[in-house]
């Protein structure tokens, strides 16, 4: 059976500035939160050079074109544009993204620009980062520069990549900068991220920008570990906490009520100023970007300390298909997730802004990477996209994470995601088997499905 896709469906792949660019001090770039983080004692790697995409973008775009990419999602490093987070613009930084966008357009690859993928200018982090409400306005000032500059050339915009990861990683688990473990701060940061997003969307509309603007979330489908009532309640709370806490303000301009009440009672946070909810409500997105990697299975945690994310615990499924890093491969989750969002909030356009899997790739003696595991992962998820489309869920594009091998925030250069391999000693690039398969698939625009 042939699974065919709409002619105008955008197939592509994605990266993020800190993970690929390198050139950490080049052309007047300011320091970022991650530059500082990776230069703390005992860090095994950093993004100082990474793939050196900053200097090799032409070669990379040529390879993207060779594998038939119709679109490419990248993020702009705020500190290249504003080395101090605000104030004076660094023209050379802007020039780099100019070159990148023009090169993409010359190769018929639609640029999809994310304004913020976690690399906060250090100067702003020192002012308190997202915890400081003033940073919201700094973000709007930065967005305005990019909207003005790329008007007409960039048609696909995302404001922020995965607010949930900023909140969880940076302010609850203390694993990402600024390494905090404080629920009151975390909830406030989430609210400020929502405000920053909403104000940027408002500006985009006021400026009558051509194209579409949205946000990139990473909602997770959550399954209860058993049919026991306590596990079902745990799964519901986990979905509210990981997923709906971020979806509701974007699609409905509100926070999930029960959780909001609980958070404000327990942590006295988030503090919502008069007018804030109207700002969130007024910012209608053109689409929702969804990054999907895996599902979570959770059980009730009998040893909970009472914290909001502590009443459930992750459980490993007996017959689950896990990678060496413990990420479960569960393609059906993509369909389940989008169906749930559409059921809860009504019809909306989606882009799958990231989907992919990290593996230790093996290089054969002939230099080839025969990454059948990645190829199969992508193929299975594309089949789920078809299932969504058949069911009236309007997905307009799909981005493999990642276009090219890059720095994994948590696992450095060992864990590979790319369709294109990078030899991190020589910085040589080569197309993997998954990249060639994806290129053929895009050219055909159908999948032969006999399972
Ligand atoms: C996504 C991020 O959540 O996960 C990417 O948007 C990231 O930037 C990806 O690379 C995989 O996670 P990690 O920790 O392996 O880089």
Boltz pocket constraint, residues with backbone or C-beta under 6 A from the ligand:
constraints:
  - pocket:
      binder: B
      contacts: [[A, 16], [A, 19], [A, 161], [A, 162], [A, 165], [A, 218], [A, 291], [A, 354], [A, 358], [A, 401], [A, 407], [A, 408], [A, 409], [A, 410], [A, 411], [A, 415]]
      max_distance: 6.0
